[in-house]
Amino acid sequence: MTAVLRRAGGAAGFAAFEAAGVPREAVASAVRAGAVTRVRNGWFASHDAPTDVVRAVRVGGIATASTVARITGLWVPERDRLHVRVAANSSRLRAPHDRTLPLAADAHGVCLHYRGRIAGLVGRDPVTTALGEMFACAPTADALAAVESAIERRALDPGHLDAVRDAMPPGRRATLDRLDFGGQSGLETKVRLFLRSRQVRFRTQAPIEGVGAVDFLVGDRLVIEVDGWSFHSSRTEFENDRRRDFELATRGYLVLRLSYRQVAHDWDRTAAGILALLGRREHRWRIGRAGIGPFPSI
C-alpha cells in the first residue's frame, strides 16, 4: 500500500489499490490501524503525503498546475491558490480543509480546472499535465518560466513538450514556441519575456572578457544579473559576484543585480525602473574621454 501511494503522489483512490492487487478490505484494515488516512470517500493518503495533495483530494479532485509545480520543486513566482483538477461534470465539491463544508472557491483560495475525468489512480497530475494546466490560469510569462524551470532541473525531458502542449488550452498552445532553452531560472524567463515584449535588443548568457557570461546584456552596456531565490551558498560566491560587478563597472557597464523579491513580488516597480533606464538610453555607450565605447583603463 505504501508503494501504491508513493507512485500516486501521496494519495490515491480504491482504483489504484485494486490495480495493484490490494483488496478493499486490506485498505479498510490499514485505515483502522492508522497506517493510512481516509481523505474522502474512496480516497486515501499516506501520513507523509504533501499537504496540498491531500487538500486537493479533499476538494473532490487532484492537485494540478502550479500546485504540482511547487511540490515538484519547480520555479513558481509565489504561493497562490490551491489548483485542483476536477472532472468536467463535478458537483458537490468540498472545502479543502473540512469535508463537511461546501466549497467556496474564492473564499477557500481554490482554482478549479474542469477537465477530463478523474480515474482515482493518482492524487496529483503528472508534471506534463500540470504544466499544461498552468497556461489555463497563470500569466504566460509565469507558465513559461515553470516549463523552463522543469527542463533546467531535469524534471521534464524536452522530448515530452508535446505532452505539455496537449494539456494546454488550444488557444494558448502557440505560446510554447517562445521557450528559451538557454534560460537558467524562471526569474530570467520573466525578465527575458519583458524585454522581448518591449522589442529591446538583448543577449542572454553574453560573454564579457574578464568577467564571464552575464545573464542579460541589454543594448551595449546595461547588464542585468538575476539572483536566485536562495541566498549565496558560500562567501566565495558572494565575493565572486562583487568582483564581477566591479570589473563590469570599471569597463563602463551599468549593472543591475535583481533579487528574487524584485522580480517575483515587486515586478511592476522593477520593470518601471528598467524602462526608465532605457528611456534615458543608459543601455547605450556614452561618450567618454576616449570616444564612444567602454571606458579606458586608468
C-alpha positions in Angstrom: 0.0 0.0 0.0 2.9 2.4 0.8 4.3 1.8 -2.7 0.9 2.4 -4.3 0.6 5.7 -2.5 4.1 6.8 -3.3 3.6 6.1 -7.0 0.3 8.0 -6.8 1.9 11.2 -5.4 0.8 10.6 -1.8 -2.9 9.9 -2.3 -5.0 7.5 -4.3 -8.4 6.0 -4.7 -9.6 2.4 -4.5 -8.9 2.0 -8.2 -5.2 2.3 -7.7 -5.1 -0.3 -5.0 -7.3 -2.7 -7.0 -5.0 -2.3 -10.0 -2.1 -3.3 -7.7 -3.9 -6.3 -6.4 -4.7 -4.8 -2.9 -8.2 -5.8 -1.9 -10.6 -3.2 -0.4 -10.7 -5.0 2.9 -6.9 -4.6 3.3 -7.2 -0.9 2.7 -10.0 -0.7 5.3 -7.9 -2.6 7.8 -5.0 -0.2 7.2 -7.3 2.8 7.9 -8.5 1.2 11.1 -4.9 0.5 12.1 -3.9 4.1 11.4 -1.4 3.2 8.7 -3.2 5.3 6.1 -5.7 8.1 6.3 -9.1 8.3 4.6 -9.3 11.7 3.0 -12.7 11.4 1.5 -15.0 8.5 0.4 -12.9 6.0 -1.6 -9.7 8.1 -1.3 -6.7 7.6 1.0 -3.4 9.2 1.8 -0.1 8.3 3.4 1.0 10.2 6.5 3.8 11.9 4.6 1.7 12.9 1.6 2.2 16.6 0.5 -0.4 18.7 2.3 -1.6 20.3 -0.9 -2.2 16.9 -2.5 -4.4 15.9 0.5 -6.3 19.2 0.3 -6.9 18.8 -3.4 -8.3 15.3 -3.0 -10.5 16.6 -0.1 -12.0 19.1 -2.5 -13.0 16.3 -4.9 -10.2 16.2 -7.5 -6.5 16.1 -7.7 -3.6 18.6 -7.5 -2.6 20.3 -10.7 -1.0 23.4 -12.3 1.3 25.5 -10.1 0.4 23.4 -7.0 2.2 20.4 -8.6 5.0 22.6 -9.9 5.7 23.8 -6.4 5.5 20.3 -4.9 8.0 19.1 -7.6 10.4 21.9 -6.7 10.0 24.0 -9.9 10.1 27.7 -10.1 6.8 29.4 -9.4 6.5 33.1 -8.6 4.8 32.9 -5.3 2.4 30.8 -3.4 -1.1 31.3 -4.9 -4.3 29.4 -4.9 -4.7 25.7 -4.5 -5.1 24.3 -8.0 -7.4 21.3 -8.3 -8.4 19.5 -11.5 -11.9 18.0 -11.2 -14.0 16.0 -13.6 -15.9 18.1 -16.2 -19.2 17.2 -14.6 -18.1 17.6 -11.0 -20.5 18.9 -8.3 -20.8 18.8 -4.6 -17.2 19.9 -4.1 -16.0 20.4 -0.6 -13.7 22.8 1.3 -10.0 21.8 1.2 -9.7 22.0 5.0 -13.0 20.4 6.0 -15.0 17.8 4.1 -18.2 18.8 6.0 -18.2 22.2 4.4 -19.2 23.0 0.8 -16.5 24.6 -1.4 -16.5 28.4 -1.7 -13.7 28.6 -4.3 -12.8 32.3 -3.8 -13.1 32.2 0.0 -11.1 29.0 0.3 -8.4 30.0 -2.2 -9.1 27.3 -4.7 -8.8 27.5 -8.5 -10.8 24.8 -10.2 -9.7 23.2 -13.5 -12.7 21.4 -15.1 -11.1 18.9 -17.4 -11.5 15.3 -18.4 -12.2 12.7 -15.7 -10.6 11.6 -12.5 -9.7 7.9 -12.7 -8.8 7.5 -9.0 -5.3 6.3 -9.7 -3.3 9.3 -8.5 -3.7 12.3 -6.2 -1.9 14.7 -8.5 -1.3 15.3 -12.2 2.0 14.4 -13.8 4.3 17.3 -14.4 3.5 17.4 -18.1 -0.3 17.8 -17.5 0.2 20.2 -14.6 2.4 22.5 -16.6 -0.1 22.5 -19.4 -2.8 23.4 -16.9 -0.8 26.4 -15.8 -1.5 28.0 -19.1 -5.2 28.0 -18.3 -4.9 30.4 -15.4 -1.4 31.8 -14.9 0.2 34.7 -16.8 2.1 33.4 -19.9 5.4 34.5 -18.5 4.9 32.6 -15.3 3.8 29.4 -17.1 6.7 29.5 -19.5 9.1 30.1 -16.6 7.8 27.0 -14.9 8.3 24.9 -18.1 11.9 26.2 -18.5 12.5 25.5 -14.8 11.3 22.0 -15.3 13.7 21.4 -18.2 16.6 23.1 -16.4 16.0 20.9 -13.3 15.5 17.8 -15.4 12.0 17.3 -14.2 10.9 17.5 -17.8 12.6 16.0 -20.8 12.3 18.4 -23.8 11.2 15.5 -25.8 8.0 15.4 -23.8 6.9 19.0 -24.6 4.2 17.6 -26.9 2.5 16.2 -23.8 2.6 19.7 -22.2 1.2 21.2 -25.4 -1.6 18.6 -25.5 -2.6 19.6 -21.9 -2.7 23.3 -22.7 -5.9 25.2 -23.7 -5.9 25.0 -27.6 -5.8 28.8 -28.0 -2.6 29.1 -26.0 -0.5 26.3 -27.4 1.5 28.5 -29.7 3.0 30.3 -26.7 5.1 27.2 -26.0 7.2 28.2 -29.1 8.6 31.1 -27.1 10.6 28.8 -24.8 14.3 29.6 -24.4 16.4 26.6 -23.5 19.3 28.9 -22.5 17.4 30.2 -19.5 18.8 29.4 -16.1 15.8 30.1 -14.0 12.2 31.2 -14.1 13.3 34.6 -12.9 15.3 35.0 -16.0 12.4 33.9 -18.2 10.3 36.7 -16.7 12.9 39.3 -17.5 13.5 37.9 -21.0 9.9 37.9 -21.9 9.6 41.5 -20.6 12.5 42.7 -22.7 11.2 40.9 -25.8 7.8 42.4 -25.4 9.4 45.9 -25.5 11.4 45.0 -28.6 14.6 45.7 -26.8 17.8 44.3 -28.2 19.5 41.9 -25.7 21.6 38.8 -25.4 21.4 36.1 -22.8 24.4 34.5 -21.2 26.5 37.1 -23.1 30.3 36.6 -22.6 32.3 39.6 -21.5 36.1 39.4 -21.4 37.5 39.3 -17.9 34.1 38.7 -16.3 32.5 35.7 -18.0 28.9 35.3 -19.1 26.3 37.7 -17.8 22.6 36.9 -17.5 21.5 39.7 -19.9 23.4 42.3 -21.9 20.8 44.9 -23.0 21.9 47.1 -25.8 25.6 47.9 -25.5 26.2 48.3 -21.8 23.3 47.5 -19.5 24.0 44.3 -17.6 21.2 42.6 -15.7 22.1 39.8 -13.3 19.2 37.9 -11.7 19.9 36.3 -8.3 18.2 33.1 -7.4 15.5 32.6 -4.7 18.1 31.5 -2.1 21.0 33.4 -0.6 24.5 32.7 -1.7 25.7 29.3 -0.5 29.2 30.5 0.3 31.2 33.6 1.0 33.2 32.7 -2.2 30.2 33.1 -4.4 29.3 36.4 -2.7 32.8 37.7 -3.3 32.8 36.5 -6.9 29.6 38.4 -7.7 31.1 41.5 -6.2 34.3 41.0 -8.2 32.3 40.6 -11.4 30.2 43.8 -10.7 33.4 45.7 -10.0 35.1 44.5 -13.2 32.0 45.4 -15.2 31.8 48.9 -13.7 35.4 49.6 -14.5 34.7 48.7 -18.1 31.9 51.2 -18.3 28.9 48.8 -18.0 25.9 49.6 -15.9 25.0 46.7 -13.7 21.6 45.9 -12.3 21.5 42.9 -9.9 17.9 41.9 -9.3 16.8 39.9 -6.3 14.2 37.2 -6.2 11.7 39.5 -4.5 12.2 42.3 -7.0 11.3 40.0 -9.9 8.7 37.8 -8.2 6.9 40.2 -5.8 7.8 43.7 -6.9 7.9 43.3 -10.6 5.8 46.4 -11.6 8.3 48.7 -9.8 11.3 46.8 -11.1 10.0 46.8 -14.7 9.3 50.6 -14.5 12.9 51.2 -13.3 14.3 49.2 -16.2 12.1 51.2 -18.6 13.3 54.4 -17.1 16.9 53.4 -17.8 16.1 52.5 -21.3 14.2 55.8 -21.8 17.4 57.7 -20.8 19.4 55.5 -23.2 21.5 54.2 -20.4 21.9 50.9 -22.3 23.9 52.7 -25.0 27.6 53.6 -24.7 28.1 57.2 -23.6 30.8 59.5 -25.0 33.9 59.2 -22.7 37.3 60.6 -22.9 38.3 58.1 -25.5 35.1 58.4 -27.6 32.2 56.1 -27.7 32.6 52.7 -26.1 33.9 51.1 -23.0 35.8 53.4 -20.7 39.6 53.1 -20.9 41.7 51.7 -18.1 43.4 54.4 -16.0 
